[in-house]
Amino acid sequence: MSPALSDVPVRKVVRVLESVGFEYNRTKGSHAVYRHEDGRIAVVPMHGTVKRGTLASILRQAGLSPDEFLGLL
């Protein structure tokens, strides 16, 4: 986990995912599932703020590095 990552509002995480090609697929409970056309899936908890550990997990699912994510913010 990168020390540069910190808590981020969920709307910014979703905006970055959509900018790299992820599309909203479905919701299960309070978690939105985003799918990329190449088959990758990222699950985002819709709780207002995404904590840094959860953000690291979302970035792994999406195949993004922390530096790429920060550049897209």
N, C-alpha and C positions, 0 to 999 in steps of 0.2 A: 504494500500500500504506500502510495506516495505521500510524503509529508505536505505536499502542495494541495492535496485534496482536503476540502473541508465540507461542512454541511451546505447543501445546495437546495434551493426551492425546486419542488417537483416539476413545475412548469418549465424551468430551464433545462432539466434533464430530458424531458419529453421533446422540447424544441431541438436539442442537439441530436437525439435519436432520429427524429423526423428529417433533419437536415442531411443525415448520412444514409437515408433510404429506408428507414424502418417505418412501418405503417401500423396504426392501431388495428388490433385483431379482435380482442374480446376483453371482458372484465370478469374476474372470478373473485367474488368478495370485494375487497378494497384494493385489489391488485390488477393493474392494466397489463395486458400482454401485447407486446409489439413484435411484429414479425418482419424480417428482411426478405427480399425476394430470393436470396440464396439459401434460405432455410434457417438462418440464425434467429433465435428468440430471446427477447429481453423482457423480464418481468419487473414492472415498476410499481412499488407500493404508493398509493395515492393518499399520502398522509400529510401533505403540506411541505415538509422538509425531509430530504433524503440524507441520512447520516453518512459519514465518510466510509464506514465499513460496507454499508449497503451499496453506496455509490461504486465502490471498488468492485463489488460483485456484479453490478449492472454493466460496468465497463468490460469486465471479463466476458460476460454473456454476449455483449455487442461486438467484441473484438476490437475495442478501442484502447489506446494507451492513455494514461492520465494526461500526458502532454497534448495529445490530439484533442481530448475532451476540453481541456482548458483553452486551446486555440479556437475551438468552435463556440465557446461561450460568448 
